[in-house]
Amino acid sequence: MKKVHGVCPIAPAVFHDDGSLDLEGYRRCCDAMLKGGAQALALFGIAGEYYKFDREEEEALIPVTVEVCHANDAPAVISNTRHSTESATKWAKRIEASGADCMMLLPPFFLKPGAAEITRHVEAVCDAVSIPVMFQYAPEQTGVTIPPEALANLAARHQNLNYFKIECKPPGAYISRLTELLKGKQAEIFVGNAGFQMIEGFRRGAQGVMPGPSMFDVYRKIWDALEAGNDAEAFRVHAKLNALLNHIRQNVEMIIHFEKRILQRRGLIESARCRSPQFRSDAVYDRLFDELYADLEPEFIR
């Protein structure tokens, strides 16, 4: 299995103007992202509109993702978002059979199951496969809070629970505590939440960032600067990125809307179509977006 490290964007949902899945457009976009600096891709993340696909589309997207990642010598991460433990364990085996290098696991959150049930769910899914598992901790989106001690206990019992995507607010102390608890285990932590706190996360021991898809090369520029010890460059680029993110990420559907527009503007997808229900922009949103985008645009690869 290929190790997941560094900049691992969430793969976008690519549609035609009529809302149908653009599978070949998706393939081309993912290939361009990987060639342009992304070090892995994750399918079915929240920023990738996983909740708007039907089963047939999911089945079509998985092999394309694995194929394009491996063609670029990059790991493929496939997220398991099923809410029932029975479905999630079946889907986990499907993900493993696809050749994916890692399975990300979003715990069930509809009707807010208790801690014991979530633990049983995670245990069952980890036991169902041998590939590495990444636990996604996203309490803002799911409404489910889990202490770092619980994640560390799960990792101690499951050898393949090797990654954690942390996107609570604030994430810093949580990352530090989880890093301390995981000491001695082969486990790595990724920063989520659009990478707002990726510099702090790096300083606290995170080994990667999992942002949205459209500015993968900007995140890579920041990550490379951090690894090189060039904090001044990392702060310079990150400040410009955060200015744009602060505007376009006022909720999840809003950032998905603008991520699609950035991908289209950069020539990586043909249509910026989002499936409904979706965010609807207006002239004021758009004008500020254009101004902040223009300031960040020189940081993109050519």
C-alpha positions, -999 to 999 in steps of 0.1 A, spaced: 0 0 0 12 35 -8 16 57 22 -6 88 24 14 119 32 14 156 25 -13 173 4 -43 150 -2 -72 170 -17 -108 158 -17 -116 148 -53 -144 170 -68 -178 159 -80 -176 167 -117 -210 171 -136 -222 181 -170 -243 212 -173 -274 190 -171 -263 176 -137 -252 142 -150 -219 127 -139 -190 137 -162 -168 107 -156 -142 115 -182 -140 151 -170 -135 138 -135 -106 116 -147 -89 145 -165 -93 168 -135 -78 142 -111 -49 135 -134 -42 173 -137 -43 177 -99 -19 149 -93 5 161 -120 2 196 -106 13 188 -70 -14 168 -52 3 139 -34 -29 117 -31 -66 121 -37 -96 112 -14 -129 102 -30 -163 108 -13 -152 135 11 -177 161 23 -162 187 -1 -167 162 -29 -205 161 -25 -205 124 -16 -241 128 -4 -253 137 -39 -242 105 -57 -263 74 -63 -249 39 -60 -243 34 -97 -222 66 -98 -202 56 -67 -194 23 -84 -182 41 -115 -160 66 -96 -141 42 -74 -121 24 -101 -114 56 -120 -100 72 -89 -78 42 -81 -66 40 -117 -57 76 -121 -39 77 -87 -19 47 -93 -10 59 -129 5 89 -111 22 68 -84 0 83 -58 -22 67 -31 -60 65 -35 -81 71 -5 -118 61 -7 -142 73 20 -168 50 36 -198 71 46 -224 44 52 -246 49 83 -254 14 92 -227 -9 104 -239 -37 82 -237 -16 51 -204 0 61 -187 -33 66 -199 -45 31 -188 -13 15 -154 -15 33 -148 -48 16 -158 -33 -18 -133 -4 -12 -105 -29 -3 -112 -50 -34 -109 -19 -56 -72 -16 -49 -75 15 -28 -46 23 -6 -66 36 24 -102 38 35 -114 70 52 -142 64 77 -168 90 85 -186 77 116 -225 75 115 -241 108 127 -277 107 115 -299 107 147 -266 111 167 -258 76 179 -241 73 213 -204 68 219 -207 31 225 -225 25 191 -200 46 172 -172 26 188 -188 -7 178 -193 7 142 -156 17 139 -145 -16 154 -166 -36 129 -154 -16 99 -117 -18 109 -121 -56 114 -137 -60 80 -106 -51 61 -68 -52 63 -60 -20 44 -51 12 64 -81 31 78 -83 69 83 -108 81 109 -124 114 99 -133 136 129 -156 163 117 -179 174 146 -190 206 130 -206 187 101 -217 156 120 -226 170 154 -208 140 170 -180 148 194 -153 122 203 -125 128 228 -89 120 215 -86 93 242 -114 74 225 -96 75 191 -63 65 207 -80 35 224 -94 24 190 -60 28 174 -45 6 201 -69 -22 194 -68 -20 156 -34 -22 138 -48 -9 105 -63 23 121 -33 43 109 -46 78 100 -67 105 115 -82 135 97 -89 162 124 -112 191 116 -127 202 149 -125 239 159 -100 246 171 -80 216 161 -46 225 177 -48 211 212 -68 181 199 -39 173 175 -13 177 202 -32 155 226 -39 128 200 -2 129 189 9 123 225 -16 94 230 -5 78 197 32 78 205 48 45 196 21 36 171 24 39 133 -2 66 129 -3 99 111 -26 130 115 -40 151 88 -54 186 91 -89 191 76 -113 221 76 -99 236 43 -64 238 58 -71 270 78 -48 258 105 -24 237 84 7 257 97 -3 252 133 -11 216 126 23 210 110 40 225 141 19 201 163 30 171 143 5 167 115 19 149 85 -5 162 59 -35 183 49 -68 173 32 -83 204 16 -108 210 -12 -97 203 -48 -93 236 -66 -61 251 -50 -41 219 -45 -9 236 -58 -12 265 -34 -14 240 -5 16 221 -19 36 254 -21 28 260 16 35 224 26 68 223 8 78 256 24 70 242 59 90 210 52 119 232 40 118 253 71 109 284 51 82 297 75 82 332 59 72 318 26 46 295 41 30 324 61 30 346 30 11 322 8 -11 309 36 -23 345 44 -35 350 8 -51 316 8 -69 322 41 -82 355 29 -100 338 1 -111 308 22 -125 332 48 -149 345 22 -159 314 3 -162 289 32 -190 305 52 -207 271 49 -199 238 31 -222 243 1 -207 277 -4 -171 265 -6 -182 237 -29 -198 262 -52 -167 284 -54 -143 255 -56 -161 244 -87 -159 279 -102 -121 280 -94 -116 246 -111 -136 258 -141 -117 291 -143 -84 272 -142 -96 250 -171 -97 218 -150 -134 211 -154 -158 222 -182 -189 229 -160 -191 243 -125 -225 227 -120 -235 217 -84 -264 194 -77 -293 209 -58 -299 218 -31 -270 241 -35 -255 276 -26 -267 305 -48 -243 334 -51 -250 370 -58 -232 401 -71 -216 410 -38 -204 375 -31 -190 373 -66 -172 407 -66 -153 399 -34 -145 364 -47 -130 379 -79 -109 404 -59 -95 378 -35 -90 352 -63 -70 378 -83 -47 382 -54 -41 345 -50 -39 336 -87 -1 343 -90 5 314 -66 -11 289 -90 11 266 -112 12 275 -149 
